[in-house]
């Protein structure tokens, strides 16, 4: 996390310049979405957005606060910004059964992935493949619209398995 803190301000300056690659594109596209939603461009929102784009989560509110100590916002304001970002489709919120909401950047609302959570150390890995669209079609035939789904797997990661042996 210390490396993340050190490069935030430098990266914001480089991402503001066009033609810098995928991260820059996602950053600028996100600002277009934020502007359309009526949210102003502030240094805190820039830092938050950059952190979420550069560092694939999901992250809890506390993890974000620790990674970005220079944010000039309290926990309630951070939560409101996360809620706004989620509402307009820039963030995906995940719940892993421990009462903690976690957030990660979502470049396109239609793209998603699932997670596998270690029940010992709470490590989270991405599962990039999803075969559930076939099931969504069945749900659509039942008359539902705006269908979405969430699927998390739980198990013991390889590192924790080695420790158990």
PyMOL commands that set and color helices and strands:
alter all, ss='L'
color gray80, all
select helices_A, chain A and resi 2-15+22-36+43-54+61-67+75-87+133-141+158-164
alter helices_A, ss='H'
color red, helices_A
select strands_A, chain A and resi 59-60+91-95+101-105+114-118+124-127+152-155
alter strands_A, ss='S'
color yellow, strands_A
deselect
rebuild
show_as cartoon
